[in-house]
Amino acid sequence: MSICFLSLETSKVFNQLILNHLSKEGYQGLSVSNLLIFPYLENENNLSISKLAKKLNQSRQATHKSINRLCELSYITLSQEKNKKEKIINLDKKGKALLEEANFFIESLQNQLEKVVGKKELFDFIQNQNIIFDYLNSKLD
């Protein structure tokens, strides 16, 4: 399996595990595509829908669909800055709680993986993933 395909498949499995856990914890109505939005909201302030669409490599229409769904479910709200056309995405209380639960679950998975592959090996893997990401990202410039 190529590194590209393996990374993609690993990400899909992680996302599905996170979604399954969140669903068991009462966070209903979400899809994997909805779930992908939360890390960007956690790591960036004043994120507009169009900027998020670029980060997700999605059309603005697809991103709007996910955003509207998350608004309906009360995970996020939208605000508009004065004199600006773009709407800004804001995490609501429920969205912040979801992120907290997801991060707790991810940490738990990471602890389980440390037992499977070893703490140092997992640390090295994460370091190497960051190096690969940075290298590949530099090729986009």
N, C-alpha and C positions, 0 to 999 in steps of 0.2 A: 504494500500500500504506500503510495507517495506521501510525502510530508504534508502536502497541500490537502489531499483527501483525508488523511488521518486527522489533521487539525479540524477540518470541517465536521467530520463525523464525531470527534470528541466533543466539540462545542455543542452539536445537536443533542448528544446524550446528556451532557451537563444541563443544558437548558430544559430538557424534558424532565429530568430528575428534580430540578428546582420547581418547575411548574407543578409536578405531581405533589411535591411536599407542600407548596403554598395552597394548593387545592384542598389537601387534607386539613390544613390549618384554617380553612374558611375563606380563603381568598378565591372566590369563584368568578367565572366568566372571562378568564384570561386565556389568551393564546400565547404561543411562543413568540410570535411577532410583537405582541403587546409587551411581553416580558423584556424583550431586547431594548426597549426604550429606557427602562429604569436606571441602568448604570450610567447612561449619559446624563440623566437628570440629577443623579447623585453627584456627578463629578464636574458639572458645569452650571454656572449661574446664568440667568437671563438667556436661556436657550429658546430660540424661535423655532417654529415648525419647519421652516425652509432649511435652517441650519441643521436641525435634527435629521431631516430627510437626506441631506448630503452625507452626514455621518453614518447613517444606516445604509447608504447607497440604494435608496428607494425613491420612487416618484413622490412628489408632494401629495398626490391624491391618495396613495397607499398609506403614507404617514398620517394624513388627515383622518383617514378611516380609523386607524389605531388610536389616534389622539381622541377622536370623538367617542370611541368605545370606552377609553379610560376615564373620560369626563363623565359619561353616563354611569359608570361604576363608582364614581366619587374618589378615584385614585389621584386625579390631577384637576387643576383648574387652569383657565387661560386668562391672561390679563393683557391689556394693551397699553403700551407706554404712550404718553402724550406726544402728539405730532409724529407718531410712527404708525406705519401700516401693519407691521408684523405683530402677531400675537406671541406672547411669551408663555411658556409652559411652566406651571408651578406644581410642585408636589403638594398634595393635600395631606391631612393627618393620616388618612387611611393609606395613602401611597408611601408615606414615611414609615409607617408600621410594617407595610409589606417589605420595604427595603431592609428594615432591621431583621425581619424574620428570614428573608432570603440570605442575607449576609451571615446570619447565625448558621443556617443550613450549609452554606458554602464552606464555612470554617469547619463544620463537623465533617463534611466530605473530605476536606483537606487533611484533617486529622486521621481519618480512616485510610486515606491514600499514603500517609506517612508510615502507617503500620504495614501496608502492602509492599511499598517500594523502598522504604527507609527515609528517614528525615533528611539526611544529607542529599540523597539522590533526588528527592522531590524538590528540595531547595535548588539544586543544580539544574534540574529540568526547568523550573520557573525562570531562573536566570538565563538559561539558553533560549527559552521562548521569548524573553524580552529582547535579547540580542537579535534573534531572527526577526522579530517584529520591527525593531528599529532599522535593521538593514533593509528589509523589504519596503518599509515605509519610505526610506530615503530614495528608493528607486522610483517612487511616484513623482518626485520633484522634477 
